[in-house]
C-alpha cells in the first residue's frame, strides 16, 4: 500500500496528471480499434499506411501518455505549451476542410469527429493547468513577475522544437515506408503533391517543396498565435 501510494504521489500527484493520462490511454485504445477496422474490415487484412498514426492530430495522444512520467518542470511546461498551441491548432484547422473526417464506416467517422473535438477540450484543459502553474510560479519565485515577462516564450520555443522533430520523424516515415504504399505523415511527403487547403493552390506557382516548407512555417505561426492568445488570457486572469 505504501509503495502504491508513493507511486501515485510521484507520477500522479495531481488530478490533471490522472485525467491527461486517462485521455491518452483512451485515445490509444480507440486508435488500436480504428487501425483494426481499417486493416481487417476495410483493408481485408492489408495495412493501409495512409492511416499510420503519426499526424499532427495524433501527437497529443503520445504527449498525454508521456506527460505523467516526465517530472522535469521545463519538460512538462513544454508539453503543456504544445497542447495549448499545436494541439488546439490541429483540432481547429481540420474544420476548415472536414472531408478528411469522413470514412466509409460510420463508426470511424464518429471516431474521427470525436477525436478532433477531444483535441479542443484537451487544449483548453491544458491551458487551465498551464495558467495555474504560471500563477504558482508567480507566488513562489523571487522576482517571478520579471521572469515571467522576460521569458514568456521559452515553453513555446521548446514546443516548436518538438513539433519540428515530429516533422523530421514524419518525413523519415514518408521516405522510408512509401515503398509499402501511400503514406503522407504531416502531409509533407515531397513525393506527393500538397493537399492542404490554401497551400495546395501555391504548388502551381512556387512548386511542391516550397509549398510544404511554407505549410510548416504557417503551422508554427498559427500555433504561435494560439500561444499569444493564451498568454494574454493568463495576464488578464492573474494581473495584480
N, C-alpha and C positions, 0 to 999 in steps of 0.2 A: 504493500500500500504506500509505503514511504517512497519507494522507487518510482511508482506510478505518479505520485504527487510531484516529485522532483522533476520527472519528465514533462508533465503538464506545465509546471511553473517555468521550466526552461524554454520550451518550444511553443507553448500555447498559453502564455500568461494573460493575454487579453482576448476579449470577445472577437475583435477583428481578426486575430490570428486564426481562430477556430472557424469563423464564417468564411474567410478567404480560402482556407484550405478545403473546407467542405465544398465550396463552389468549384474549386479546382478538381476535386475528386468526382463530383457530379458531371462536370464538363468532360473529364477524361472518360468516364463511363459512357456518356452519351456519344462521345466521339468513337469509341470502340464499337458501339452499337451501329452507328452510322457507317463505319467502314465495313462492317459485316454485311449490312444490307447492300451497300454499293458493290461489294465483291461477289457475294453469293446469290443475291436476288437479281440485281440489275446486271451484274457482270458475269453471271453464270460461272463463277469460280475464277475469273480473271481479274486481277487487281488493276484498278484504274488510277494511274499515277497522277492524273489531273487533280484528284481529291486527296492527295497526300497532305496530312495535317500540318502544314507549315506555311500558313498565310499570316498576314498581319493580324487578322481576327482570331488566329489560333494561338498566337504567342501569349496572350493573357492567361490561357489555361496553364501553360508551363510556369508563368510568373507566380500564379496563385499556389501552385503545387510546391514551388521552391520557397515562397515567402516565409513560412514559419521556421524553416531550418537555417535561414541566413540571418544571424543575430547581429551582425555588424550594422551600426546605425546608418552609416553612409550608404551601405548596400540596400538596406530596407527603404531608405528615402528615395534612392534611385528607382527601385521597383514601384513605389507609390507614384513617383513622378511619371513613370512610364504608363501606369494605369490611368492617371488623370489627364494625360495628353494623348499618347498614341492609341491607347485602348479606346478612349472616347472618340477619337478621330475615326478609328476603324468601325465603331458602332454607328457613327453618324453618316460617314461617307457612303456606306453601302446603300443608303436610302436615296442617293442620287441616281442610282441605277439598280433597281431591285430584281432585274432579270436573273442575276446570279443566285438569288434566294429560292428559285423555283426548281423543283425536281419532278421526275416522273411519278414518284411515290409521294402522296400527300403527307405521310408521316415525316418524310425527310424535309419537305417544305416547311412544315410546322417547326421542326427542329431547327432549321436554318433561321427562320424569323425569331424564334425564341432565343437562340444563341446570340444574335446581334442586339436584341433588346436587353439581354442579360449583360452584354458588354457595356451598355449605357448605365445600367444600375451599378455595375462593379466600378466603373469610372467615378460615378457620383459618390459611392460609398468610400472609395479610396480618397476622394477629395476631403471628406469629413475626417477620416483618420489622419490625413496629412496635415490638415489645419489644426487638429488637436496637438499633433507633435510640434508644430511651429509655436503654438501657444505655450506648451510646456517648456520649450526651449527659452521662450521669452521670459519665463519666470525663474529658470534655473541657471542661466548662463549670464555671467557678468558682461555688461556691455552688449547684451544679446540684440538690442534694438539696432545698434550699429552693425553688428554682424549680419543680421537678417536683411539689412538694406544693402550691404556691400557684397554679399554672396547669395543673392536670391536665386540665381540661375544655375548654380552648380549642379543640383539634382537633375535639372533638365538636360544639361550637357552630358551627364553620365547616362541618362535615359536615351539620349540621342546616339551615344556610342553603342549602347545595347541594340538600338534599332539598326544601326549601320552594320553591326556584327551579324545581326539576323539577316540583313540584306546579303551580306557576303556568304553566309551559310546557305541562303536560298539560291544564290547563283551557283554555288557548288552543287547543290541538289539538281538544279536545272541542267547544268552542263554534264553531270556525271550519270544522271538517271534518264535523260531524254531518249537514250537508245532503247529503253524498255517501253516507251510510249510517250504520249503528250504530257508534259509537265510544265507548269508555269508558276512556280512559287513566287509570291510577292508581285506577280505579274511583270517580272523584269527579265524574262528569258530572252536574250538577244536573238535567238533563233526563231522567235515568234513575234509577230507584229503586235505592238502595244494595243491593248484592248480597252483600257480605261477611258471613260468618257472624258471629253475635252482633250486629253493627251493624245488619243489616237488621231485626232484631227491635225496634230502637229507633224505626224510622220511624213505625209507627202511634202511638207515644207522643209523640215530640217533633218529628216531621216529617223530611223527607229531608235538607234542607240542614244542620240541626243534627247529624244523624247523620253526615253527611260530615265536618263540622268535628271531631266527636269522634273519628272514624276517623283523621283526620290527626294529631290530638293523641295518640291512643293509639299510632300508629306511631312518633312521636317518643319517647314514653315507653318503648315496647318496645325501640327502638334504644338508648336511654339505659341501660336495664338491661343490655343486652349490653355496652355500653362500660364500665359499672361493674364487671361481672364480669371483663372483660379487665384493667382497672386493678388489680383485686385480685390477679389471677394475676401481673401484672407485678411488683407489690410483693413478692409471696411469692417469686418467682423471683430477684429481684435485691436482696433485703433483705440488707444488710451486717451 
